[in-house]
Amino acid sequence: HLFLFIILTLNNITPMKKIYSILLFAFIATAFISCNNDDDNNSSNLNNELLVNGKTYPLKAGALEYYGNESGNHSSGLILVTTEVNENEEAEDEFFNSIFFEIFTSERTIGTREYKFFEGELANTFSDFSEIKIMTETEDMIDIDNYELTAGVLNIISLNPYEVTFKGKARNWDDETDIVDFEGHYKGNLYEYDYSEE
């Protein structure tokens, strides 16, 4: 409809006004396309957070650990936490929450792609060893809920800086009827460690 309007309008104006009108319509069309592209790629506008059953936990740091080649697949761990962490993997806060993905790849390093949940060790998946830890502080104790991931998708969008999104389901280790939804986003640097020789 926009182009039909341009053609009909240009037929009824002087040559100088035609040039001005063409430039104006070109600018409007460019702005319109740019806005649509921003809407389609809005992952970078998301907050760094983990949502578990509707409750939000801000993600502040993370690490990527390489464990070695197991059963023909390379094994790595991606952990995201709700506390600042120093380069010695020491947490700033005593109590914090986390999500951990055990990732299997055919190559030594992880790549930008989608990793789906799989019960076992299959390339380009994350395993059932992946988990969420939620710590709740009460007056006299700390309650820790451990949830094993049972379904979902991990999407590694970029590597420098790292950007990931994830979504799925998890089951409480102590109560199999306690099944929760989780999702989240993290964009930032990750500490990188190689534990393959240990």
Summary of the structure (lengths in Angstrom):
residues: 198
radius of gyration: 23.9
end to end distance: 65.0
largest distance: 82.4
contacts: 550
relative contact order: 0.16
helix: 19%
strand: 47%
